[in-house]
Amino acid sequence: MRAKHDEIPSHGDVRLARLLRRRIVDVLALEILAGRAHWEVKGPNHIALHGLFDQIYANLDTHVAELAAVIEELGGTVPGSAALRARSHPLAPDTKDGSTGHGQVAELADRLGEFSRSLHRMQLKVARL
């Protein structure tokens, strides 16, 4: 059950909002990685990879907005400094040189896999709430 603006959030809502705040930082880190990959890719596949990275970035941006809305509905606050924290996050992009795009694709795929696993762990925690 989601909290309404005039209700005091329940203990479960507060815990769920905290979990979602952690995931929003993960999504922002992935978004930064996709944006950086878009601008750094060069080589014969750069047009296709630009499109891929743009699509990933747009999808992640949609998820950030949805997560922020749910966090606020639950009575939580969306951290204004989340993007800054995402830069030092374990999923934050490295400064590897993968100008052909192969490095960026592999790194982004790895990070998306890590994020997927963290979402699965979060689902288990949510089920316990």
N, CA, C and O atoms as CSV, one atom per row, in Angstrom:
chain,resi,resn,atom,element,x,y,z
A,1,MET,N,N,0.837,-1.169,0.000
A,1,MET,CA,C,0.000,0.000,0.000
A,1,MET,C,C,0.884,1.234,0.000
A,1,MET,O,O,1.829,1.323,0.783
A,2,ARG,N,N,0.588,2.166,-0.856
A,2,ARG,CA,C,1.393,3.373,-0.967
A,2,ARG,C,C,0.809,4.478,-0.094
A,2,ARG,O,O,-0.407,4.597,0.052
A,3,ALA,N,N,1.684,5.269,0.474
A,3,ALA,CA,C,1.253,6.360,1.343
A,3,ALA,C,C,0.703,7.508,0.510
A,3,ALA,O,O,1.197,7.796,-0.580
A,4,LYS,N,N,-0.317,8.151,1.035
A,4,LYS,CA,C,-0.846,9.353,0.411
A,4,LYS,C,C,-0.193,10.532,1.104
A,4,LYS,O,O,0.356,10.395,2.197
A,5,HIS,N,N,-0.255,11.698,0.460
A,5,HIS,CA,C,0.422,12.869,0.998
A,5,HIS,C,C,-0.044,13.235,2.406
A,5,HIS,O,O,0.745,13.770,3.186
A,6,ASP,N,N,-1.294,12.962,2.751
A,6,ASP,CA,C,-1.803,13.355,4.062
A,6,ASP,C,C,-1.668,12.247,5.106
A,6,ASP,O,O,-2.124,12.414,6.237
A,7,GLU,N,N,-1.056,11.129,4.748
A,7,GLU,CA,C,-0.868,10.024,5.680
A,7,GLU,C,C,0.581,9.967,6.132
A,7,GLU,O,O,1.487,10.378,5.407
A,8,ILE,N,N,0.791,9.459,7.324
A,8,ILE,CA,C,2.143,9.217,7.793
A,8,ILE,C,C,2.592,7.893,7.200
A,8,ILE,O,O,1.880,6.893,7.297
A,9,PRO,N,N,3.783,7.881,6.581
A,9,PRO,CA,C,4.244,6.630,5.968
A,9,PRO,C,C,4.450,5.535,7.016
A,9,PRO,O,O,4.920,5.795,8.124
A,10,SER,N,N,4.093,4.316,6.645
A,10,SER,CA,C,4.304,3.181,7.546
A,10,SER,C,C,5.788,2.819,7.568
A,10,SER,O,O,6.567,3.286,6.737
A,11,HIS,N,N,6.159,1.986,8.524
A,11,HIS,CA,C,7.550,1.544,8.644
A,11,HIS,C,C,7.993,0.835,7.352
A,11,HIS,O,O,9.113,1.034,6.884
A,12,GLY,N,N,7.108,0.011,6.785
A,12,GLY,CA,C,7.423,-0.695,5.542
A,12,GLY,C,C,7.630,0.261,4.381
A,12,GLY,O,O,8.509,0.051,3.546
A,13,ASP,N,N,6.811,1.323,4.329
A,13,ASP,CA,C,6.961,2.318,3.262
A,13,ASP,C,C,8.316,3.016,3.354
A,13,ASP,O,O,8.978,3.250,2.342
A,14,VAL,N,N,8.717,3.344,4.580
A,14,VAL,CA,C,9.991,4.029,4.786
A,14,VAL,C,C,11.144,3.124,4.358
A,14,VAL,O,O,12.078,3.577,3.695
A,15,ARG,N,N,11.083,1.855,4.733
A,15,ARG,CA,C,12.147,0.904,4.354
A,15,ARG,C,C,12.186,0.711,2.837
A,15,ARG,O,O,13.262,0.651,2.243
A,16,LEU,N,N,11.012,0.613,2.217
A,16,LEU,CA,C,10.959,0.458,0.761
A,16,LEU,C,C,11.514,1.700,0.072
A,16,LEU,O,O,12.257,1.588,-0.904
A,17,ALA,N,N,11.163,2.866,0.564
A,17,ALA,CA,C,11.686,4.106,-0.020
A,17,ALA,C,C,13.207,4.137,0.071
A,17,ALA,O,O,13.869,4.580,-0.867
A,18,ARG,N,N,13.773,3.671,1.190
A,18,ARG,CA,C,15.228,3.617,1.354
A,18,ARG,C,C,15.859,2.678,0.329
A,18,ARG,O,O,16.885,2.999,-0.271
A,19,LEU,N,N,15.238,1.516,0.134
A,19,LEU,CA,C,15.757,0.566,-0.862
A,19,LEU,C,C,15.727,1.174,-2.260
A,19,LEU,O,O,16.677,1.029,-3.030
A,20,LEU,N,N,14.638,1.851,-2.578
A,20,LEU,CA,C,14.510,2.455,-3.902
A,20,LEU,C,C,15.499,3.599,-4.097
A,20,LEU,O,O,15.985,3.819,-5.206
A,21,ARG,N,N,15.797,4.325,-3.024
A,21,ARG,CA,C,16.798,5.403,-3.128
A,21,ARG,C,C,18.153,4.822,-3.522
A,21,ARG,O,O,18.878,5.425,-4.313
A,22,ARG,N,N,18.499,3.657,-2.980
A,22,ARG,CA,C,19.768,3.020,-3.360
A,22,ARG,C,C,19.759,2.630,-4.835
A,22,ARG,O,O,20.759,2.791,-5.536
A,23,ARG,N,N,18.619,2.114,-5.299
A,23,ARG,CA,C,18.540,1.696,-6.696
A,23,ARG,C,C,18.558,2.891,-7.640
A,23,ARG,O,O,19.062,2.779,-8.758
A,24,ILE,N,N,18.025,4.022,-7.221
A,24,ILE,CA,C,18.036,5.193,-8.106
A,24,ILE,C,C,19.472,5.648,-8.342
A,24,ILE,O,O,19.801,6.126,-9.427
A,25,VAL,N,N,20.322,5.503,-7.339
A,25,VAL,CA,C,21.737,5.840,-7.506
A,25,VAL,C,C,22.380,4.867,-8.500
A,25,VAL,O,O,23.206,5.272,-9.318
A,26,ASP,N,N,22.006,3.590,-8.431
A,26,ASP,CA,C,22.506,2.599,-9.398
A,26,ASP,C,C,22.100,2.987,-10.826
A,26,ASP,O,O,22.916,2.942,-11.747
A,27,VAL,N,N,20.841,3.366,-10.992
A,27,VAL,CA,C,20.346,3.722,-12.327
A,27,VAL,C,C,21.069,4.962,-12.833
A,27,VAL,O,O,21.422,5.031,-14.010
A,28,LEU,N,N,21.296,5.941,-11.961
A,28,LEU,CA,C,22.017,7.147,-12.375
A,28,LEU,C,C,23.452,6.820,-12.799
A,28,LEU,O,O,23.968,7.406,-13.751
A,29,ALA,N,N,24.089,5.892,-12.098
A,29,ALA,CA,C,25.448,5.485,-12.477
A,29,ALA,C,C,25.451,4.833,-13.859
A,29,ALA,O,O,26.342,5.090,-14.668
A,30,LEU,N,N,24.466,3.999,-14.123
A,30,LEU,CA,C,24.355,3.367,-15.444
A,30,LEU,C,C,24.060,4.411,-16.518
A,30,LEU,O,O,24.571,4.329,-17.635
A,31,GLU,N,N,23.243,5.379,-16.170
A,31,GLU,CA,C,22.904,6.444,-17.115
A,31,GLU,C,C,24.157,7.246,-17.490
A,31,GLU,O,O,24.362,7.584,-18.656
A,32,ILE,N,N,24.985,7.540,-16.495
A,32,ILE,CA,C,26.245,8.248,-16.753
A,32,ILE,C,C,27.138,7.408,-17.657
A,32,ILE,O,O,27.755,7.931,-18.585
A,33,LEU,N,N,27.209,6.113,-17.390
A,33,LEU,CA,C,28.028,5.212,-18.195
A,33,LEU,C,C,27.537,5.184,-19.648
A,33,LEU,O,O,28.345,5.252,-20.574
A,34,ALA,N,N,26.231,5.086,-19.849
A,34,ALA,CA,C,25.684,5.059,-21.211
A,34,ALA,C,C,25.938,6.382,-21.931
A,34,ALA,O,O,26.257,6.397,-23.120
A,35,GLY,N,N,25.795,7.489,-21.206
A,35,GLY,CA,C,26.058,8.800,-21.812
A,35,GLY,C,C,27.519,8.963,-22.199
A,35,GLY,O,O,27.835,9.471,-23.275
A,36,ARG,N,N,28.407,8.526,-21.308
A,36,ARG,CA,C,29.838,8.621,-21.609
A,36,ARG,C,C,30.183,7.724,-22.797
A,36,ARG,O,O,30.941,8.128,-23.678
A,37,ALA,N,N,29.633,6.518,-22.823
A,37,ALA,CA,C,29.908,5.597,-23.932
A,37,ALA,C,C,29.434,6.204,-25.253
A,37,ALA,O,O,30.102,6.062,-26.277
A,38,HIS,N,N,28.288,6.875,-25.231
A,38,HIS,CA,C,27.757,7.510,-26.444
A,38,HIS,C,C,28.764,8.501,-27.022
A,38,HIS,O,O,28.992,8.530,-28.232
A,39,TRP,N,N,29.359,9.309,-26.155
A,39,TRP,CA,C,30.244,10.358,-26.639
A,39,TRP,C,C,31.649,9.864,-26.932
A,39,TRP,O,O,32.359,10.509,-27.703
A,40,GLU,N,N,32.082,8.766,-26.364
A,40,GLU,CA,C,33.452,8.301,-26.550
A,40,GLU,C,C,33.622,7.314,-27.693
A,40,GLU,O,O,34.742,7.106,-28.159
A,41,VAL,N,N,32.531,6.696,-28.158
A,41,VAL,CA,C,32.665,5.657,-29.169
A,41,VAL,C,C,33.072,6.247,-30.522
A,41,VAL,O,O,32.575,7.289,-30.950
A,42,LYS,N,N,33.990,5.542,-31.174
A,42,LYS,CA,C,34.466,5.919,-32.508
A,42,LYS,C,C,34.600,4.633,-33.315
A,42,LYS,O,O,34.407,3.537,-32.791
A,43,GLY,N,N,34.920,4.772,-34.548
A,43,GLY,CA,C,35.173,3.595,-35.371
A,43,GLY,C,C,34.032,3.272,-36.307
A,43,GLY,O,O,33.071,4.033,-36.414
A,44,PRO,N,N,34.139,2.131,-36.993
A,44,PRO,CA,C,33.184,1.798,-38.047
A,44,PRO,C,C,31.763,1.541,-37.547
A,44,PRO,O,O,30.815,1.660,-38.323
A,45,ASN,N,N,31.597,1.197,-36.291
A,45,ASN,CA,C,30.260,0.911,-35.767
A,45,ASN,C,C,29.683,2.052,-34.942
A,45,ASN,O,O,28.691,1.870,-34.236
A,46,HIS,N,N,30.301,3.234,-35.026
A,46,HIS,CA,C,29.894,4.302,-34.125
A,46,HIS,C,C,28.438,4.733,-34.303
A,46,HIS,O,O,27.795,5.093,-33.316
A,47,ILE,N,N,27.900,4.712,-35.507
A,47,ILE,CA,C,26.517,5.151,-35.717
A,47,ILE,C,C,25.545,4.195,-35.022
A,47,ILE,O,O,24.632,4.637,-34.325
A,48,ALA,N,N,25.737,2.920,-35.206
A,48,ALA,CA,C,24.857,1.928,-34.566
A,48,ALA,C,C,25.007,1.983,-33.051
A,48,ALA,O,O,24.020,1.903,-32.319
A,49,LEU,N,N,26.243,2.120,-32.584
A,49,LEU,CA,C,26.465,2.158,-31.144
A,49,LEU,C,C,25.935,3.434,-30.512
A,49,LEU,O,O,25.445,3.404,-29.384
A,50,HIS,N,N,26.024,4.555,-31.219
A,50,HIS,CA,C,25.419,5.800,-30.714
A,50,HIS,C,C,23.930,5.585,-30.469
A,50,HIS,O,O,23.391,5.985,-29.437
A,51,GLY,N,N,23.275,4.944,-31.440
A,51,GLY,CA,C,21.838,4.670,-31.294
A,51,GLY,C,C,21.550,3.749,-30.119
A,51,GLY,O,O,20.604,3.974,-29.365
A,52,LEU,N,N,22.361,2.721,-29.964
A,52,LEU,CA,C,22.189,1.779,-28.847
A,52,LEU,C,C,22.352,2.498,-27.516
A,52,LEU,O,O,21.515,2.358,-26.625
A,53,PHE,N,N,23.433,3.273,-27.379
A,53,PHE,CA,C,23.686,3.961,-26.122
A,53,PHE,C,C,22.615,5.016,-25.835
A,53,PHE,O,O,22.235,5.220,-24.682
A,54,ASP,N,N,22.131,5.683,-26.883
A,54,ASP,CA,C,21.034,6.649,-26.697
A,54,ASP,C,C,19.775,5.958,-26.184
A,54,ASP,O,O,19.109,6.469,-25.283
A,55,GLN,N,N,19.450,4.813,-26.747
A,55,GLN,CA,C,18.259,4.074,-26.341
A,55,GLN,C,C,18.381,3.605,-24.891
A,55,GLN,O,O,17.425,3.701,-24.122
A,56,ILE,N,N,19.546,3.103,-24.524
A,56,ILE,CA,C,19.769,2.675,-23.140
A,56,ILE,C,C,19.637,3.865,-22.201
A,56,ILE,O,O,18.995,3.766,-21.155
A,57,TYR,N,N,20.243,4.990,-22.570
A,57,TYR,CA,C,20.175,6.199,-21.747
A,57,TYR,C,C,18.724,6.648,-21.562
A,57,TYR,O,O,18.310,6.965,-20.447
A,58,ALA,N,N,17.960,6.675,-22.641
A,58,ALA,CA,C,16.561,7.111,-22.562
A,58,ALA,C,C,15.742,6.178,-21.677
A,58,ALA,O,O,14.923,6.641,-20.882
A,59,ASN,N,N,15.955,4.871,-21.806
A,59,ASN,CA,C,15.229,3.917,-20.959
A,59,ASN,C,C,15.589,4.096,-19.486
A,59,ASN,O,O,14.716,4.058,-18.620
A,60,LEU,N,N,16.868,4.291,-19.209
A,60,LEU,CA,C,17.291,4.495,-17.824
A,60,LEU,C,C,16.717,5.793,-17.264
A,60,LEU,O,O,16.327,5.850,-16.098
A,61,ASP,N,N,16.665,6.832,-18.091
A,61,ASP,CA,C,16.113,8.113,-17.651
A,61,ASP,C,C,14.643,7.962,-17.272
A,61,ASP,O,O,14.183,8.575,-16.308
A,62,THR,N,N,13.916,7.162,-18.012
A,62,THR,CA,C,12.511,6.884,-17.693
A,62,THR,C,C,12.406,6.183,-16.347
A,62,THR,O,O,11.525,6.499,-15.548
A,63,HIS,N,N,13.301,5.232,-16.093
A,63,HIS,CA,C,13.285,4.512,-14.819
A,63,HIS,C,C,13.617,5.429,-13.647
A,63,HIS,O,O,13.050,5.276,-12.565
A,64,VAL,N,N,14.526,6.378,-13.850
A,64,VAL,CA,C,14.854,7.334,-12.788
A,64,VAL,C,C,13.605,8.128,-12.415
A,64,VAL,O,O,13.311,8.305,-11.233
A,65,ALA,N,N,12.877,8.601,-13.413
A,65,ALA,CA,C,11.667,9.379,-13.146
A,65,ALA,C,C,10.617,8.534,-12.423
A,65,ALA,O,O,9.967,9.007,-11.490
A,66,GLU,N,N,10.456,7.291,-12.855
A,66,GLU,CA,C,9.472,6.407,-12.210
A,66,GLU,C,C,9.868,6.092,-10.765
A,66,GLU,O,O,9.023,6.123,-9.870
A,67,LEU,N,N,11.136,5.792,-10.536
A,67,LEU,CA,C,11.606,5.510,-9.186
A,67,LEU,C,C,11.425,6.728,-8.286
A,67,LEU,O,O,11.003,6.594,-7.137
A,68,ALA,N,N,11.740,7.907,-8.799
A,68,ALA,CA,C,11.588,9.133,-8.010
A,68,ALA,C,C,10.128,9.337,-7.614
A,68,ALA,O,O,9.837,9.718,-6.480
A,69,ALA,N,N,9.215,9.086,-8.543
A,69,ALA,CA,C,7.790,9.252,-8.249
A,69,ALA,C,C,7.328,8.275,-7.167
A,69,ALA,O,O,6.584,8.656,-6.264
A,70,VAL,N,N,7.762,7.032,-7.253
A,70,VAL,CA,C,7.370,6.028,-6.257
A,70,VAL,C,C,7.959,6.367,-4.889
A,70,VAL,O,O,7.280,6.243,-3.870
A,71,ILE,N,N,9.217,6.793,-4.866
A,71,ILE,CA,C,9.852,7.167,-3.602
A,71,ILE,C,C,9.060,8.296,-2.937
A,71,ILE,O,O,8.804,8.249,-1.734
A,72,GLU,N,N,8.680,9.294,-3.704
A,72,GLU,CA,C,7.912,10.409,-3.149
A,72,GLU,C,C,6.529,9.954,-2.693
A,72,GLU,O,O,6.037,10.416,-1.664
A,73,GLU,N,N,5.897,9.054,-3.444
A,73,GLU,CA,C,4.592,8.510,-3.043
A,73,GLU,C,C,4.670,7.780,-1.711
A,73,GLU,O,O,3.724,7.794,-0.924
A,74,LEU,N,N,5.809,7.143,-1.470
A,74,LEU,CA,C,5.999,6.393,-0.235
A,74,LEU,C,C,6.367,7.301,0.940
A,74,LEU,O,O,6.541,6.835,2.066
A,75,GLY,N,N,6.481,8.584,0.665
A,75,GLY,CA,C,6.807,9.529,1.725
A,75,GLY,C,C,8.289,9.787,1.866
A,75,GLY,O,O,8.710,10.491,2.784
A,76,GLY,N,N,9.087,9.230,0.973
A,76,GLY,CA,C,10.532,9.449,1.008
A,76,GLY,C,C,10.912,10.678,0.212
A,76,GLY,O,O,10.070,11.314,-0.421
A,77,THR,N,N,12.171,10.996,0.254
A,77,THR,CA,C,12.671,12.119,-0.534
A,77,THR,C,C,13.697,11.597,-1.518
A,77,THR,O,O,14.448,10.667,-1.226
A,78,VAL,N,N,13.713,12.201,-2.668
A,78,VAL,CA,C,14.679,11.833,-3.695
A,78,VAL,C,C,15.894,12.715,-3.476
A,78,VAL,O,O,15.778,13.940,-3.468
A,79,PRO,N,N,17.059,12.105,-3.297
A,79,PRO,CA,C,18.248,12.908,-2.991
A,79,PRO,C,C,18.627,13.809,-4.151
A,79,PRO,O,O,18.744,13.363,-5.293
A,80,GLY,N,N,18.814,15.079,-3.843
A,80,GLY,CA,C,19.221,16.037,-4.867
A,80,GLY,C,C,20.646,15.804,-5.341
A,80,GLY,O,O,21.010,16.186,-6.453
A,81,SER,N,N,21.440,15.183,-4.500
A,81,SER,CA,C,22.838,14.951,-4.850
A,81,SER,C,C,23.064,13.529,-5.358
A,81,SER,O,O,24.195,13.043,-5.358
A,82,ALA,N,N,21.998,12.863,-5.790
A,82,ALA,CA,C,22.127,11.465,-6.229
A,82,ALA,C,C,23.096,11.333,-7.399
A,82,ALA,O,O,23.879,10.385,-7.453
A,83,ALA,N,N,23.047,12.275,-8.331
A,83,ALA,CA,C,23.944,12.187,-9.484
A,83,ALA,C,C,25.400,12.312,-9.057
A,83,ALA,O,O,26.272,11.649,-9.620
A,84,LEU,N,N,25.668,13.157,-8.067
A,84,LEU,CA,C,27.038,13.289,-7.582
A,84,LEU,C,C,27.499,12.020,-6.890
A,84,LEU,O,O,28.640,11.592,-7.063
A,85,ARG,N,N,26.606,11.411,-6.097
A,85,ARG,CA,C,26.964,10.164,-5.426
A,85,ARG,C,C,27.141,9.038,-6.435
A,85,ARG,O,O,27.963,8.144,-6.232
A,86,ALA,N,N,26.377,9.077,-7.518
A,86,ALA,CA,C,26.483,8.015,-8.527
A,86,ALA,C,C,27.869,7.989,-9.148
A,86,ALA,O,O,28.331,6.932,-9.577
A,87,ARG,N,N,28.536,9.127,-9.204
A,87,ARG,CA,C,29.864,9.167,-9.824
A,87,ARG,C,C,30.894,8.394,-9.021
A,87,ARG,O,O,31.889,7.932,-9.580
A,88,SER,N,N,30.673,8.245,-7.710
A,88,SER,CA,C,31.612,7.488,-6.899
A,88,SER,C,C,31.063,6.109,-6.547
A,88,SER,O,O,31.626,5.406,-5.708
A,89,HIS,N,N,29.987,5.735,-7.178
A,89,HIS,CA,C,29.304,4.470,-6.928
A,89,HIS,C,C,30.081,3.334,-7.583
A,89,HIS,O,O,30.747,3.549,-8.596
A,90,PRO,N,N,30.007,2.121,-7.020
A,90,PRO,CA,C,30.723,0.990,-7.633
A,90,PRO,C,C,30.319,0.719,-9.082
A,90,PRO,O,O,31.106,0.160,-9.847
A,91,LEU,N,N,29.108,1.106,-9.466
A,91,LEU,CA,C,28.689,0.904,-10.850
A,91,LEU,C,C,29.059,2.089,-11.737
A,91,LEU,O,O,28.798,2.060,-12.940
A,92,ALA,N,N,29.663,3.132,-11.165
A,92,ALA,CA,C,30.001,4.325,-11.931
A,92,ALA,C,C,31.033,3.971,-13.005
A,92,ALA,O,O,31.816,3.035,-12.849
A,93,PRO,N,N,31.016,4.740,-14.099
A,93,PRO,CA,C,31.897,4.406,-15.217
A,93,PRO,C,C,33.374,4.591,-14.891
A,93,PRO,O,O,33.752,5.478,-14.125
A,94,ASP,N,N,34.190,3.745,-15.481
A,94,ASP,CA,C,35.628,3.900,-15.399
A,94,ASP,C,C,36.060,4.784,-16.558
A,94,ASP,O,O,35.241,5.164,-17.394
A,95,THR,N,N,37.322,5.104,-16.606
A,95,THR,CA,C,37.813,5.944,-17.697
A,95,THR,C,C,38.599,5.102,-18.697
A,95,THR,O,O,39.641,5.532,-19.191
A,96,LYS,N,N,38.105,3.914,-18.993
A,96,LYS,CA,C,38.769,3.028,-19.946
A,96,LYS,C,C,38.648,3.607,-21.346
A,96,LYS,O,O,37.659,4.259,-21.681
A,97,ASP,N,N,39.665,3.361,-22.156
A,97,ASP,CA,C,39.619,3.803,-23.538
A,97,ASP,C,C,39.133,2.645,-24.393
A,97,ASP,O,O,39.873,1.690,-24.632
A,98,GLY,N,N,37.912,2.725,-24.847
A,98,GLY,CA,C,37.353,1.694,-25.714
A,98,GLY,C,C,36.800,2.336,-26.953
A,98,GLY,O,O,35.629,2.152,-27.282
A,99,SER,N,N,37.634,3.094,-27.652
A,99,SER,CA,C,37.159,3.954,-28.722
A,99,SER,C,C,36.425,3.209,-29.846
A,99,SER,O,O,35.635,3.825,-30.561
A,100,THR,N,N,36.663,1.914,-30.020
A,100,THR,CA,C,35.957,1.199,-31.082
A,100,THR,C,C,34.543,0.826,-30.665
A,100,THR,O,O,33.730,0.437,-31.502
A,101,GLY,N,N,34.249,0.943,-29.386
A,101,GLY,CA,C,32.912,0.624,-28.905
A,101,GLY,C,C,32.819,-0.726,-28.241
A,101,GLY,O,O,31.911,-0.959,-27.443
A,102,HIS,N,N,33.748,-1.631,-28.554
A,102,HIS,CA,C,33.699,-2.967,-27.969
A,102,HIS,C,C,33.852,-2.907,-26.452
A,102,HIS,O,O,33.153,-3.611,-25.723
A,103,GLY,N,N,34.768,-2.065,-25.982
A,103,GLY,CA,C,34.976,-1.921,-24.545
A,103,GLY,C,C,33.757,-1.344,-23.843
A,103,GLY,O,O,33.372,-1.805,-22.768
A,104,GLN,N,N,33.142,-0.316,-24.467
A,104,GLN,CA,C,31.955,0.297,-23.871
A,104,GLN,C,C,30.785,-0.675,-23.819
A,104,GLN,O,O,30.066,-0.728,-22.821
A,105,VAL,N,N,30.592,-1.438,-24.879
A,105,VAL,CA,C,29.493,-2.407,-24.917
A,105,VAL,C,C,29.700,-3.469,-23.840
A,105,VAL,O,O,28.770,-3.809,-23.110
A,106,ALA,N,N,30.917,-3.986,-23.745
A,106,ALA,CA,C,31.196,-5.022,-22.748
A,106,ALA,C,C,31.026,-4.479,-21.336
A,106,ALA,O,O,30.426,-5.134,-20.484
A,107,GLU,N,N,31.553,-3.280,-21.085
A,107,GLU,CA,C,31.450,-2.701,-19.749
A,107,GLU,C,C,29.999,-2.402,-19.390
A,107,GLU,O,O,29.561,-2.689,-18.275
A,108,LEU,N,N,29.259,-1.832,-20.323
A,108,LEU,CA,C,27.849,-1.530,-20.067
A,108,LEU,C,C,27.052,-2.813,-19.837
A,108,LEU,O,O,26.190,-2.857,-18.960
A,109,ALA,N,N,27.333,-3.849,-20.612
A,109,ALA,CA,C,26.644,-5.137,-20.422
A,109,ALA,C,C,26.955,-5.719,-19.042
A,109,ALA,O,O,26.065,-6.234,-18.365
A,110,ASP,N,N,28.219,-5.632,-18.630
A,110,ASP,CA,C,28.593,-6.118,-17.297
A,110,ASP,C,C,27.863,-5.348,-16.208
A,110,ASP,O,O,27.331,-5.938,-15.268
A,111,ARG,N,N,27.840,-4.034,-16.341
A,111,ARG,CA,C,27.209,-3.192,-15.322
A,111,ARG,C,C,25.699,-3.397,-15.293
A,111,ARG,O,O,25.095,-3.384,-14.220
A,112,LEU,N,N,25.088,-3.585,-16.450
A,112,LEU,CA,C,23.650,-3.865,-16.480
A,112,LEU,C,C,23.355,-5.206,-15.815
A,112,LEU,O,O,22.341,-5.354,-15.133
A,113,GLY,N,N,24.238,-6.181,-16.013
A,113,GLY,CA,C,24.089,-7.475,-15.346
A,113,GLY,C,C,24.184,-7.341,-13.836
A,113,GLY,O,O,23.398,-7.942,-13.103
A,114,GLU,N,N,25.166,-6.539,-13.361
A,114,GLU,CA,C,25.297,-6.295,-11.921
A,114,GLU,C,C,24.039,-5.623,-11.377
A,114,GLU,O,O,23.555,-5.964,-10.298
A,115,PHE,N,N,23.523,-4.669,-12.137
A,115,PHE,CA,C,22.319,-3.963,-11.711
A,115,PHE,C,C,21.124,-4.912,-11.648
A,115,PHE,O,O,20.316,-4.847,-10.722
A,116,SER,N,N,21.022,-5.788,-12.635
A,116,SER,CA,C,19.933,-6.763,-12.650
A,116,SER,C,C,19.982,-7.654,-11.417
A,116,SER,O,O,18.955,-7.932,-10.799
A,117,ARG,N,N,21.182,-8.097,-11.067
A,117,ARG,CA,C,21.326,-8.929,-9.864
A,117,ARG,C,C,20.964,-8.153,-8.602
A,117,ARG,O,O,20.360,-8.713,-7.687
A,118,SER,N,N,21.328,-6.864,-8.539
A,118,SER,CA,C,20.976,-6.073,-7.355
A,118,SER,C,C,19.463,-5.861,-7.286
A,118,SER,O,O,18.900,-5.804,-6.192
A,119,LEU,N,N,18.801,-5.743,-8.435
A,119,LEU,CA,C,17.337,-5.631,-8.434
A,119,LEU,C,C,16.692,-6.907,-7.926
A,119,LEU,O,O,15.702,-6.867,-7.197
A,120,HIS,N,N,17.261,-8.039,-8.315
A,120,HIS,CA,C,16.724,-9.325,-7.846
A,120,HIS,C,C,16.850,-9.426,-6.327
A,120,HIS,O,O,15.917,-9.857,-5.650
A,121,ARG,N,N,18.005,-9.027,-5.797
A,121,ARG,CA,C,18.176,-9.042,-4.336
A,121,ARG,C,C,17.188,-8.104,-3.664
A,121,ARG,O,O,16.656,-8.412,-2.598
A,122,MET,N,N,16.940,-6.938,-4.300
A,122,MET,CA,C,15.981,-5.994,-3.735
A,122,MET,C,C,14.573,-6.580,-3.746
A,122,MET,O,O,13.812,-6.369,-2.802
A,123,GLN,N,N,14.217,-7.307,-4.791
A,123,GLN,CA,C,12.894,-7.936,-4.853
A,123,GLN,C,C,12.695,-8.899,-3.690
A,123,GLN,O,O,11.610,-8.973,-3.114
A,124,LEU,N,N,13.730,-9.626,-3.352
A,124,LEU,CA,C,13.637,-10.544,-2.215
A,124,LEU,C,C,13.416,-9.775,-0.908
A,124,LEU,O,O,12.635,-10.206,-0.060
A,125,LYS,N,N,14.099,-8.645,-0.745
A,125,LYS,CA,C,13.918,-7.826,0.441
A,125,LYS,C,C,12.515,-7.235,0.493
A,125,LYS,O,O,11.897,-7.186,1.556
A,126,VAL,N,N,12.014,-6.787,-0.651
A,126,VAL,CA,C,10.668,-6.205,-0.721
A,126,VAL,C,C,9.627,-7.254,-0.369
A,126,VAL,O,O,8.647,-6.955,0.314
A,127,ALA,N,N,9.832,-8.470,-0.828
A,127,ALA,CA,C,8.878,-9.556,-0.516
A,127,ALA,C,C,8.817,-9.791,0.993
A,127,ALA,O,O,7.759,-10.122,1.530
A,128,ARG,N,N,9.956,-9.619,1.680
A,128,ARG,CA,C,9.980,-9.790,3.133
A,128,ARG,C,C,9.293,-8.637,3.862
A,128,ARG,O,O,8.798,-8.813,4.975
A,129,LEU,N,N,9.262,-7.464,3.244
A,129,LEU,CA,C,8.591,-6.316,3.869
A,129,LEU,C,C,7.093,-6.543,3.879
A,129,LEU,O,O,6.342,-5.695,4.362
